[in-house]
Amino acid sequence: MMRPGSKQYVVARPLYSEDSFAEEHEKVYRERKTILDHVKQYFKCDAERAKSIALSLLPVIGWLKIYQIKEWLLSDIVSGVSTGLVAVLQGLAYCLLASLPAWYGLFSAFFPVIMYFFLGTSRHISVGPFPVLCLMIGSVVTKLVPDEGAHVNITGLEGLSIDDQRVLIASSVTFLVGIMQLVMGVLQVGFVVMYLSDTLVSGFTTAAAVHIVVSQLKFVLGLQVPGISGPLSIIYTLEIIFNKITSTNVCDVVISLVIMVVVFIVKELNDRYKSKLPVPIPIEVIMTVIACGVSYAFDFKTTYGIEVIGHIPKGYEPPVAPNLQIFQQTALDAFPMAIVGFAVAFSVAKVYSVKYDYTIDGNQELIAFGVSNIFGASFKSFAASTALSRSAVQESTGGKTQIAGLISAVMVMIVTLAIGYLLEPLPKSVLGAVVIVNLKGMLMQVRDVPYLWRRDKPDCVVWLGTCIASILLGLDLGLAVGLGVELLSIVLRVQLSVSIPVGSGFGTNRNDSPQIYEPEGVKIFRIPSPIFFANIEFFRSKLVEAVGFNPLRILRKRNKALRTIRKLLKKGDLQWTSVSFLNTSCGPIRESEDDSNVEELDLPTDFKDLPARIDWNAELPANIVVPRVDLHSLILDFAAVSFLDISALKGLKTALKELIRVEVEVYIVDCDPYILEKLHHCCFFDDEVQPSMFFVTLHDAMLHILEKHPDTSEKKSGTSPSLTGSTSRNQVIMCG
C-alpha cells in the first residue's frame, strides 16, 4: 500500500507497442559510414588534419604553448633534480633485476626519457626502469645466457663476454617490445589495456614483488646464486639459497638490515608528514652516499669480501643494431612485456591526469613508449615504463610538466659522464635493500584479498589465480593464466547471470520482495545481460524454471490428447454435445500410447477437424489428463540485452514458438532499437512470432495484458486487491 503523504507518479499517454510507436513517431534513418568511408577519412590529408596530426604526435607542442615560466620553471627544476637523484639509484638497483651490469640502468634512465618528453601525453610520470619489467627481462636473459650450463646458439653472440651477450639480448628484446608498442599505437589498439583489470594487475604485481624479493636475497645475503628462469624457478632459487645459507656474508646482512630499517622509517615519516615537508626526504640517496663513503673508507670489498658495483665506464656506448635471431627466440616473451609496461604506465598517468585535469591518449602513449624503447634499445638500454615511487617523487616535489623529467635525465647524464666513478665502491647489498624496501606498496596489496572475498568472490579468484600462477609459473605464463581466469570469470558471470526470476515493474526480484503484488497468470522475466551462443541454453532452462513448466512437453501431451480424441470420435466412443464431449463407451478408455510421427507432436495444436476448440484447463473427456497451464502472459524484459548473435536468435525463436503454441502470450519490452532492426533483417518474424509482441515499456505491456484479460486478479498471501489497469503509481507497483 502507498504511504500516507507520499508523492505519486502519474503518467498519461497512449499505450504503445513498438509497432504503434513507430507509426506515430517516424524514425529518421541516418546514413552509416562503411569501413571504406572510415579508411578514406583516416588517410585524408589537408591543412587542418596535418595540424591535428602534428599536435597529436607531438603533445609537447600543446603544453609548451601554455607553459608558465615564472610559476612552473623553478618547481620543475627542483623536481627534476630530486627525481634525477632517485632515478640514478633506481637505475643501478633495478638493473640487477635484469641480470645486467649496474651502469646500464643509467642508460635506461636517460634515453627513453628524452623521447617521451616529445611524444608522451602525461606531464607527471617519470619514465625509466620499472622493477617488474626488469625482472621479466632478467628471466629472458638468464634463459638464453644462463650463469651455468650451455648457452643458446645465436648468431652474433660469438666472441662476446657473458655480460656483453646479455646486454645485446636485453637491448634486442627491448627493441622488439618497442616495435610491438609502436605498431599497437599506430593501429589504435590502446584499448587492450582494458582487459587488464585492476584486480589482475594487483595480483600480478604482488607476485612480481615476491619474485623481486627472492631475486635480491642473493645480494642481501652475499651469496652466489645462479639465475634461474621458467616454471617453479622461484622454488629452485629458494632451494639453492637455503642450501648455501651457511655461507652468508654477515657484513652484507648487517648493511642491508640497517639500510632497510632506516629507509622504511623515514619513508613512513615522509608519508605521515608530507603536508608539512616542502619535499620528501631523499633517504635512499642519503643512505647510498653514506654507504658509498663507508665502503670506500673501510675497503669493504677487500676486508669483508662484499660484492660492489665496480668499474663504471664514463660516457655512452655507440648505437648497435638488434639481433634478428633474438627476435625469433623472444617474440613470445616480448609481447607480455609490451602490455605490462604500457598498462602500468597508463594507469599511473591516468591517476595524475584526473588529479590535474588534463587528458591523456592511450594510443599516443603506446607510440611514445614504443619510440622510447626503440631509441633506448639502440643505445643498449632495456625496456622502460614508469615506477610509482619515482613518479610520486616527481609529482610531490612540485613537477608540473615533463621538463622535470628532462632535467632528471640531465642529472643521470652528469653521473654517467662525470661522477659515476664515485659509485664504484657501492655494495650491491645496498641496492638490493633499496629495491626490497621500495616493494612495500606492492607487497601490501595482499590486504586486498579479504576485502575482495567479502565484496566480490569472482574478483578474488582472479587475484589469487593470477598471483599464485605468476609466482609458480613465472610472470609471462602467470599473466596468461590470469587473463584466462579473468575471461573465464566474465563468461561465467554473463552465462550464469542470464535470467533473473520474475520481478516487479521496477526490476525488483519478487523472491526478495514477496510483498509486491503480481497479477495472476502473468510472469515477468528479466534478462540482465546479452544473449549469445554460450548462454542461450542456460537462458532457456531458466525460462522453463521461471514459468514452472516445460512448454514443449505440454505441447506434446496436448497433441497426444488430440490424437486420442480424434480416434475416439472416429470409433464413436466419444460424441460432441452442444456443451461438451460425451463418453459413450461402456468400458474404460485408455490414452493412446502411439509415439509414431513424433515430429507432428511438436507442431501447433490443430482443431480444424474437431467440432469445438478444447479448453485445456477444463476437465477433459475419457479420463485424458494434460497438465494445466495457469500462465496466460509472459513478459520478457530486454532492457539489459545489448546484443544477440545468430545462435541466440535461433534459440530465442524456438523458445517463443514453444510458449506461443501452448497458448501463452509472449511480450518483449524495452528492446534496443538496433536489436529490433537486426531481428527484422534476420527474418526473425513469421506467422507465430510477430512484431506486435514488442512493447515500448514494461508498463505498456502490462496494461495491454490487463485490457486483454480484464478478469486477471492479483495474488498475494492473505490479500487480493483488484487491479483495474489505470496509471496510478500504486497500480504500477502491483504490476509484477
C-alpha positions in Angstrom: 0.0 0.0 0.0 1.0 3.6 -0.6 2.5 5.5 2.4 0.3 8.5 3.5 1.6 11.7 2.0 3.9 10.0 -0.4 4.3 11.6 -3.9 2.5 10.0 -6.8 4.0 9.1 -10.1 1.3 9.7 -12.7 1.7 9.2 -16.5 -1.0 9.9 -19.0 -0.2 8.8 -22.6 -1.4 6.3 -25.1 -0.4 2.7 -24.7 2.4 1.9 -27.1 3.6 -1.3 -28.7 6.7 -1.0 -30.8 4.6 -1.0 -34.0 2.1 1.7 -32.8 5.0 3.8 -31.5 6.8 3.5 -34.9 3.6 4.5 -36.7 3.1 7.6 -34.6 6.8 8.7 -34.4 8.5 8.5 -37.7 12.1 7.3 -37.4 14.9 9.3 -39.0 17.3 6.9 -40.8 20.9 8.1 -40.7 23.4 7.1 -43.2 26.0 4.9 -41.6 29.7 5.0 -42.6 31.1 1.9 -44.2 34.6 0.6 -43.4 35.8 2.1 -46.7 34.5 5.5 -45.6 36.4 5.2 -42.3 39.6 4.2 -44.3 39.2 7.2 -46.6 38.7 9.5 -43.7 41.8 8.1 -41.9 44.1 8.7 -44.9 42.5 12.0 -45.9 45.1 14.8 -45.7 44.5 18.6 -45.6 46.0 21.5 -43.7 43.7 21.1 -40.8 44.2 17.4 -40.5 48.0 17.8 -40.8 48.0 20.3 -38.0 45.9 17.9 -35.9 48.2 15.0 -36.6 51.3 17.1 -35.7 49.7 18.2 -32.3 48.7 14.6 -31.7 52.1 13.0 -32.4 54.0 15.8 -30.6 52.0 16.7 -27.5 54.9 18.7 -26.3 53.8 21.5 -28.7 50.4 21.7 -26.9 51.6 22.1 -23.3 54.7 24.2 -24.2 52.3 26.9 -25.6 50.7 27.2 -22.2 53.9 26.8 -20.1 54.0 29.4 -17.3 57.7 30.1 -16.9 57.6 32.2 -13.8 55.2 29.9 -11.9 56.4 26.5 -13.1 60.1 26.6 -14.1 61.5 26.6 -10.6 59.2 23.8 -9.5 60.2 21.7 -12.5 63.9 22.3 -11.8 63.6 21.3 -8.1 61.5 18.3 -9.0 63.9 17.3 -11.8 67.0 17.4 -9.6 65.2 15.3 -6.9 63.8 12.8 -9.4 67.2 12.6 -11.1 68.9 11.5 -7.9 66.3 8.8 -7.3 66.5 7.7 -11.0 70.2 7.2 -10.7 69.8 5.0 -7.7 66.9 3.0 -9.0 68.6 2.7 -12.4 71.5 1.0 -10.7 69.3 -1.1 -8.4 66.8 -2.3 -10.9 69.5 -3.2 -13.4 70.5 -6.0 -11.1 67.0 -7.5 -11.6 67.7 -7.7 -15.3 70.9 -9.6 -14.6 73.0 -6.9 -16.3 75.9 -4.7 -15.2 74.6 -2.0 -13.0 75.7 1.0 -15.1 73.3 0.0 -18.0 70.5 1.1 -15.7 71.7 4.7 -16.1 71.1 4.3 -19.9 67.5 3.3 -19.3 67.0 6.3 -17.0 68.2 8.6 -19.8 67.4 7.7 -23.4 63.7 6.8 -23.1 63.1 10.0 -21.1 64.3 12.1 -24.0 61.9 10.6 -26.5 59.0 10.6 -24.0 59.5 14.3 -23.5 58.4 15.0 -27.1 55.9 12.2 -27.6 54.2 11.5 -24.2 50.9 12.9 -23.2 51.4 12.6 -19.4 53.1 15.6 -17.7 53.8 13.9 -14.4 55.1 10.3 -14.8 58.8 9.6 -14.5 59.9 7.3 -17.4 62.6 4.8 -16.8 63.3 1.3 -15.3 60.3 -0.5 -13.7 61.2 -3.4 -11.4 58.6 -5.8 -12.9 59.8 -5.2 -16.4 63.4 -5.5 -15.3 62.6 -8.9 -13.7 60.9 -10.1 -16.9 63.9 -9.1 -19.0 66.1 -10.8 -16.5 64.2 -14.1 -16.9 64.7 -13.9 -20.7 68.4 -13.0 -20.4 69.1 -15.9 -17.9 67.1 -18.3 -20.1 69.3 -17.6 -23.2 72.6 -16.9 -21.4 72.4 -18.8 -18.0 75.1 -18.5 -15.4 75.7 -22.2 -15.6 75.1 -24.7 -18.4 75.0 -24.4 -22.2 74.0 -21.1 -23.8 71.5 -20.9 -26.7 73.3 -20.9 -30.0 72.6 -17.5 -31.5 74.5 -16.0 -34.4 76.1 -12.7 -33.5 77.0 -13.7 -29.9 80.2 -15.4 -30.7 83.3 -14.0 -29.1 81.3 -11.8 -26.6 81.7 -12.0 -22.9 78.6 -13.1 -20.9 77.8 -9.5 -19.9 78.0 -8.3 -23.5 75.8 -11.2 -24.6 73.2 -10.4 -22.0 73.3 -6.7 -22.9 72.7 -7.5 -26.6 69.8 -9.8 -25.7 68.3 -7.2 -23.4 68.5 -4.4 -25.9 67.2 -6.6 -28.7 64.2 -7.7 -26.6 63.6 -4.0 -25.7 63.7 -3.1 -29.4 61.1 -5.8 -30.1 59.0 -4.5 -27.3 59.2 -1.0 -28.7 58.2 -2.3 -32.2 55.1 -4.0 -30.7 54.1 -1.0 -28.7 54.6 1.3 -31.8 52.5 -1.0 -34.0 49.7 -1.2 -31.5 49.7 2.6 -31.2 49.6 3.1 -34.9 46.7 0.6 -35.2 44.9 2.4 -32.4 44.5 -0.6 -30.2 45.3 1.1 -26.9 42.0 -0.4 -25.6 43.8 -3.7 -25.0 44.8 -2.3 -21.5 41.1 -2.6 -20.6 41.4 -6.4 -20.5 43.9 -6.0 -17.6 41.6 -5.3 -14.7 42.8 -3.6 -11.5 42.4 -6.9 -9.7 44.5 -8.8 -12.2 47.2 -6.1 -12.2 47.2 -6.1 -8.4 47.6 -9.9 -8.2 50.3 -9.8 -11.0 52.4 -7.1 -9.4 52.2 -8.7 -6.0 53.6 -11.9 -7.5 56.2 -9.8 -9.2 57.2 -8.3 -5.9 57.6 -11.8 -4.4 59.9 -12.7 -7.3 61.9 -9.5 -6.9 62.4 -10.1 -3.1 63.7 -13.6 -3.8 66.0 -12.4 -6.6 67.5 -9.8 -4.3 68.1 -12.2 -1.4 71.5 -13.3 -3.0 72.7 -9.7 -2.7 71.3 -9.1 0.8 72.9 -12.4 2.0 76.1 -12.1 -0.1 75.6 -15.4 -1.8 76.5 -16.6 -5.3 73.2 -17.9 -6.7 72.8 -18.6 -10.5 69.9 -17.0 -12.3 67.1 -19.5 -13.0 64.1 -18.9 -15.3 61.0 -20.9 -16.2 58.2 -22.5 -14.2 59.0 -23.1 -10.5 62.2 -21.1 -10.8 61.4 -19.3 -7.5 61.2 -22.7 -5.7 64.6 -23.8 -7.2 66.2 -20.4 -6.3 65.0 -20.7 -2.7 66.3 -24.2 -2.5 69.8 -23.0 -3.6 69.7 -20.1 -1.1 68.7 -22.4 1.8 71.4 -24.8 0.8 74.0 -22.0 0.9 72.6 -20.2 3.9 75.7 -21.1 6.0 77.9 -19.1 3.5 76.0 -15.9 4.2 78.2 -12.8 4.4 77.3 -11.3 7.8 78.5 -7.8 6.8 76.1 -7.8 3.8 73.3 -8.8 6.0 74.0 -6.1 8.6 74.3 -3.4 5.9 71.1 -4.5 4.2 69.1 -4.5 7.5 70.4 -1.1 8.5 69.5 0.3 5.1 66.0 -1.3 5.1 65.2 -0.2 8.6 66.3 3.4 8.2 64.7 3.8 4.7 61.5 2.3 5.9 61.2 4.5 9.0 62.0 7.7 7.0 59.6 6.8 4.3 56.8 6.3 6.8 57.7 9.7 8.3 57.6 11.2 4.7 54.1 9.8 4.3 52.8 10.9 7.7 54.2 14.5 7.5 54.0 15.0 3.7 51.8 18.0 4.2 54.4 19.7 6.4 57.5 18.8 4.4 58.4 21.0 1.5 59.9 18.0 -0.3 60.2 14.3 0.8 63.5 13.4 2.4 65.5 11.6 -0.3 66.5 8.9 2.2 67.6 6.3 -0.4 70.1 8.8 -1.9 71.4 9.9 1.5 71.9 6.3 2.7 73.5 5.4 -0.7 76.0 8.2 -0.3 76.8 7.2 3.3 77.2 3.6 2.3 79.5 4.5 -0.6 81.7 6.6 1.7 81.9 4.0 4.4 82.6 1.2 1.9 85.4 3.3 0.3 86.9 4.3 3.7 87.0 0.8 5.1 87.5 -1.0 1.8 84.6 -3.4 2.3 85.4 -5.3 -0.9 88.8 -6.4 0.3 88.2 -6.5 4.0 84.9 -8.3 4.1 84.5 -9.8 0.7 81.5 -7.7 -0.2 80.5 -7.5 -3.8 80.4 -3.9 -5.1 79.3 -2.3 -8.3 82.8 -2.0 -9.5 84.1 -0.1 -12.6 81.6 2.2 -14.2 82.7 3.3 -17.7 82.4 7.0 -18.5 80.3 8.1 -21.4 77.8 6.3 -23.7 78.5 3.4 -26.0 77.9 3.6 -29.8 74.5 2.5 -31.0 74.0 -1.1 -32.0 71.5 -2.9 -34.3 69.2 -5.5 -32.7 69.8 -9.2 -33.4 67.0 -10.6 -35.6 67.6 -14.1 -34.4 67.0 -13.0 -30.8 63.6 -11.6 -32.1 62.6 -15.1 -33.1 63.7 -16.6 -29.8 62.0 -13.9 -27.6 58.8 -12.9 -29.5 56.5 -14.7 -27.1 58.3 -13.1 -24.1 58.3 -9.6 -25.6 54.5 -9.3 -26.0 53.6 -9.5 -22.3 56.4 -7.1 -21.6 54.9 -4.6 -24.1 51.5 -5.0 -22.5 52.6 -4.8 -18.9 54.9 -1.9 -19.4 52.2 0.1 -21.1 49.4 -0.9 -18.7 51.4 0.2 -15.6 52.5 3.5 -17.2 49.0 4.2 -18.4 47.3 3.5 -15.1 49.8 5.8 -13.2 49.4 8.5 -15.9 45.6 8.3 -15.6 45.8 8.9 -11.9 47.7 12.2 -12.4 45.6 13.3 -15.4 42.5 13.1 -13.3 44.1 14.9 -10.4 45.4 17.8 -12.5 42.5 17.8 -15.1 44.1 17.1 -18.4 43.6 14.3 -20.9 45.9 11.5 -21.9 45.7 9.5 -25.1 46.3 5.7 -24.7 47.2 5.2 -28.3 49.7 8.1 -28.2 51.2 6.7 -25.0 51.8 3.4 -26.9 53.5 5.3 -29.7 55.6 7.3 -27.1 56.8 4.2 -25.2 57.3 2.3 -28.5 59.6 5.0 -29.9 61.3 5.5 -26.5 62.1 1.8 -26.2 63.3 1.6 -29.8 65.5 4.6 -29.4 66.8 3.4 -26.0 67.5 -0.1 -27.2 69.7 1.3 -29.9 72.0 2.6 -27.2 71.9 -0.6 -25.1 69.2 0.4 -22.6 66.5 -2.0 -21.5 62.7 -1.7 -21.5 61.3 1.4 -19.8 57.9 2.1 -18.2 57.4 4.1 -15.0 57.8 3.4 -11.3 55.1 4.6 -9.0 57.6 5.7 -6.3 59.7 7.7 -8.8 56.7 9.3 -10.3 55.4 10.2 -6.8 58.7 11.9 -6.1 58.5 13.9 -9.4 54.9 15.0 -8.6 55.3 15.6 -4.8 58.4 17.8 -5.3 56.4 20.2 -7.5 56.9 18.8 -11.0 54.4 20.5 -13.4 55.5 19.1 -16.8 57.9 16.8 -18.5 60.6 19.5 -18.2 61.1 18.0 -14.8 61.7 14.6 -16.5 64.1 16.2 -18.9 66.1 17.7 -16.0 66.2 14.4 -14.3 67.7 12.9 -17.5 70.3 15.6 -17.4 71.2 14.6 -13.8 71.6 11.0 -14.9 73.8 12.2 -17.8 76.0 14.1 -15.4 76.5 10.9 -13.3 77.2 8.9 -16.4 79.7 11.3 -18.0 81.4 12.8 -14.9 80.9 11.4 -11.4 79.9 7.8 -12.0 83.2 6.6 -10.6 82.2 7.8 -7.1 79.6 5.0 -7.0 82.1 2.2 -7.8 82.6 1.2 -4.1 78.8 1.0 -3.5 77.9 -2.5 -2.2 75.3 -4.4 -4.2 73.6 -5.4 -1.0 72.7 -1.7 -0.5 71.0 -1.7 -3.9 69.2 -5.0 -3.0 68.0 -3.5 0.3 66.7 -0.3 -1.5 64.8 -2.5 -4.0 63.2 -4.6 -1.3 62.1 -1.7 0.9 60.6 0.0 -2.1 58.3 -3.0 -2.7 56.3 -2.3 0.4 53.3 -0.9 -1.6 53.3 -3.8 -4.0 53.5 -6.4 -1.2 50.9 -4.8 0.9 48.4 -5.4 -1.9 47.8 -8.8 -0.3 45.5 -6.9 2.1 43.1 -6.7 -0.9 42.3 -10.4 -0.6 39.9 -10.3 2.4 38.1 -7.3 1.0 37.7 -8.9 -2.4 36.5 -12.1 -0.8 33.8 -10.3 1.2 32.7 -8.0 -1.7 33.3 -9.9 -4.9 34.4 -13.5 -4.8 35.0 -13.9 -8.6 37.4 -11.0 -8.5 39.1 -12.6 -5.5 39.5 -15.8 -7.5 41.1 -13.7 -10.3 43.5 -12.1 -7.9 44.5 -15.4 -6.3 44.8 -17.2 -9.6 46.9 -14.6 -11.2 49.2 -14.2 -8.1 49.7 -17.9 -7.5 50.2 -18.7 -11.2 52.7 -15.8 -11.6 54.7 -16.9 -8.5 54.9 -20.6 -9.5 54.9 -20.5 -13.3 56.8 -17.2 -13.9 55.5 -13.8 -14.8 54.9 -14.4 -18.5 52.9 -17.6 -18.1 51.3 -16.2 -14.9 49.9 -13.2 -16.8 48.5 -15.5 -19.5 46.8 -17.7 -16.8 45.5 -14.6 -15.1 43.9 -13.3 -18.3 42.4 -16.8 -18.8 40.9 -16.8 -15.3 39.6 -13.3 -15.8 37.9 -14.0 -19.1 36.5 -17.3 -17.7 35.0 -15.4 -14.8 33.5 -12.9 -17.2 32.0 -15.7 -19.3 30.6 -17.4 -16.3 29.2 -14.2 -14.8 27.4 -13.5 -18.1 26.3 -17.0 -18.7 25.1 -17.7 -15.1 23.6 -14.3 -14.5 21.2 -14.5 -17.5 17.6 -14.9 -16.5 16.7 -13.3 -13.2 13.4 -14.7 -12.0 10.2 -12.8 -12.1 10.3 -9.2 -10.8 8.3 -6.1 -10.3 7.8 -3.3 -12.8 10.8 -1.6 -11.0 13.1 -4.6 -11.7 12.8 -5.9 -8.1 13.2 -9.6 -7.7 9.9 -10.9 -6.4 11.7 -13.6 -4.4 13.4 -10.8 -2.5 10.2 -8.7 -2.1 7.3 -11.0 -1.5 5.0 -8.1 -0.5 4.9 -6.9 -4.1 1.7 -7.8 -5.9 1.7 -9.8 -9.1 -1.3 -10.3 -11.4 -2.4 -13.9 -11.6 -1.4 -15.6 -14.8 1.4 -13.1 -15.6 5.1 -13.6 -15.3 7.8 -11.0 -15.8 11.2 -12.4 -16.7 14.2 -10.0 -16.7 17.4 -10.8 -18.7 20.3 -8.8 -17.2 23.0 -9.5 -19.9 23.5 -10.1 -23.6 22.2 -13.4 -25.0 24.7 -15.3 -27.2 25.8 -18.8 -28.1 27.3 -19.5 -24.7 24.3 -18.7 -22.6 21.3 -19.3 -24.8 20.7 -22.8 -23.4 21.1 -21.6 -19.9 18.6 -18.8 -20.7 16.1 -21.3 -22.0 16.4 -23.6 -19.0 16.0 -20.7 -16.6 12.9 -19.6 -18.6 11.4 -23.0 -18.2 12.2 -22.9 -14.4 10.6 -19.5 -14.1 7.3 -20.3 -15.8 7.0 -23.6 -13.9 6.5 -26.0 -16.8 8.2 -27.3 -20.0 6.2 -25.9 -22.9 7.4 -28.5 -25.3 6.3 -31.3 -23.1 2.9 -29.7 -22.6 2.6 -29.3 -26.3 3.4 -32.9 -27.0 0.9 -34.1 -24.3 -1.8 -31.9 -25.9 -1.1 -33.2 -29.3 -1.2 -36.8 -28.0 -4.5 -36.0 -26.3 -5.9 -34.6 -29.6 -4.8 -37.9 -31.3 -6.8 -39.8 -28.7 -9.9 -37.6 -29.0 -9.9 -37.9 -32.8 -9.6 -41.7 -32.6 -12.5 -41.9 -30.0 -14.6 -39.7 -32.2 -13.9 -41.8 -35.2 -14.8 -45.0 -33.3 -17.9 -43.5 -31.9 -16.7 -43.9 -28.3 -16.9 -40.1 -27.9 -19.6 -37.7 -29.1 -19.9 -33.9 -29.0 -22.9 -32.3 -27.4 -23.7 -28.6 -27.6 -21.9 -28.1 -24.3 -19.1 -30.7 -24.1 -17.8 -34.2 -25.1 -19.9 -37.2 -24.0 -18.3 -40.6 -23.4 -20.5 -43.3 -25.0 -18.2 -46.2 -24.3 -19.1 -48.7 -21.6 -15.5 -49.7 -20.7 -12.5 -47.7 -19.6 -10.8 -45.7 -22.4 -7.0 -45.6 -22.3 -4.9 -42.8 -23.6 -3.1 -43.5 -26.9 0.4 -44.7 -26.5 1.2 -44.2 -30.2 4.5 -42.4 -30.5 4.8 -42.6 -34.2 5.3 -39.3 -36.1 6.9 -37.7 -33.1 7.7 -34.6 -35.3 4.0 -33.9 -35.5 3.7 -33.7 -31.8 5.9 -30.5 -31.9 3.6 -28.7 -34.3 1.0 -26.2 -33.2 -2.3 -27.8 -32.0 -4.8 -28.1 -34.8 -8.5 -28.0 -34.0 -9.8 -27.7 -37.6 -11.5 -31.2 -37.8 -12.9 -31.0 -34.3 -16.4 -29.7 -33.5 -15.1 -27.2 -31.0 -11.9 -25.7 -29.6 -10.7 -27.6 -26.4 -10.2 -25.7 -23.2 -7.1 -27.4 -21.8 -7.6 -26.1 -18.3 -11.1 -27.7 -18.1 -11.9 -31.3 -17.4 -11.1 -33.4 -20.4 -13.2 -36.4 -21.7 -12.3 -40.1 -21.4 -10.0 -39.7 -18.4 -7.5 -37.8 -20.6 -5.0 -35.9 -18.4 -3.0 -32.9 -19.6 -1.1 -30.6 -17.1 -2.8 -27.3 -16.5 -1.1 -24.1 -17.6 -2.3 -21.2 -15.5 0.0 -18.8 -17.2 -1.5 -16.8 -19.9 1.0 -14.0 -20.4 4.8 -13.8 -20.2 6.8 -10.5 -20.3 10.5 -10.7 -21.2 12.4 -7.6 -20.1 15.1 -6.9 -22.7 16.3 -3.6 -21.1 19.8 -5.0 -20.3 20.2 -7.1 -23.5 22.8 -5.2 -25.6 23.2 -7.8 -28.4 22.0 -11.1 -29.8 24.1 -13.4 -32.0 22.7 -15.8 -34.6 22.7 -18.8 -32.2 20.7 -16.7 -29.7 18.2 -15.6 -32.4 17.5 -19.3 -33.3 17.3 -20.4 -29.6 15.0 -17.4 -28.7 12.7 -18.0 -31.6 12.4 -21.7 -30.7 11.6 -20.8 -27.1 9.0 -18.2 -28.1 7.3 -20.6 -30.5 7.1 -23.3 -27.9 5.4 -20.9 -25.5 3.0 -19.5 -28.1 2.0 -23.0 -29.2 0.7 -23.7 -25.6 -1.3 -20.5 -25.7 1.0 -18.4 -23.7 1.1 -14.8 -25.0 4.7 -13.5 -25.0 5.6 -9.8 -24.8 9.1 -8.4 -25.2 9.7 -4.9 -23.6 12.4 -2.3 -23.6 14.2 -3.8 -26.6 17.1 -1.9 -28.1 16.1 -0.4 -31.5 19.2 -1.9 -33.1 18.3 -5.4 -31.8 14.8 -5.0 -33.2 16.3 -3.9 -36.5 18.5 -6.9 -36.5 15.5 -9.2 -35.9 13.8 -7.8 -39.0 17.0 -8.2 -41.1 17.4 -11.8 -39.9 13.8 -12.8 -40.8 13.0 -13.5 -37.2 9.3 -12.9 -37.6 6.7 -15.2 -39.1 3.0 -16.2 -38.6 3.6 -17.2 -35.0 6.4 -14.8 -33.8 5.1 -11.3 -34.8 6.4 -7.8 -34.3 3.2 -7.0 -32.3 4.6 -8.7 -29.3 7.2 -5.9 -28.8 6.2 -3.1 -26.4 8.0 0.1 -25.6 7.9 -0.3 -21.8 7.0 -2.9 -19.2 4.1 -0.9 -18.1 2.7 -0.6 -21.6 2.8 -4.4 -21.9 1.2 -4.9 -18.5 -1.7 -2.5 -19.3 -2.2 -4.3 -22.6 -2.5 -7.6 -20.8 -4.9 -6.2 -18.2 -7.0 -4.8 -21.0 -7.0 -8.1 -22.9 -7.6 -10.2 -19.7 -9.9 -8.0 -17.6 -10.6 -10.9 -15.2 -6.9 -11.1 -14.2 -6.6 -10.7 -10.4 -3.7 -10.2 -8.2 -2.4 -12.9 -5.9 -0.7 -12.4 -2.6 -0.9 -14.3 0.5 -3.7 -13.0 2.8 -4.9 -10.2 0.4 -6.2 -9.9 -3.1 -6.7 -6.3 -4.1 -8.1 -5.6 -7.5 -6.1 -4.1 -10.4 -8.0 -2.0 -12.9 -5.2 -1.1 -15.2 -5.2 2.6 -14.6 -1.9 4.5 -14.5 -1.6 5.4 -10.8 1.7 4.8 -9.0 0.1 2.2 -6.7 -1.1 0.1 -9.5 2.2 0.3 -11.4 3.9 -1.3 -8.3 1.4 -4.1 -8.4 2.3 -4.9 -12.0 4.7 -7.7 -11.4 
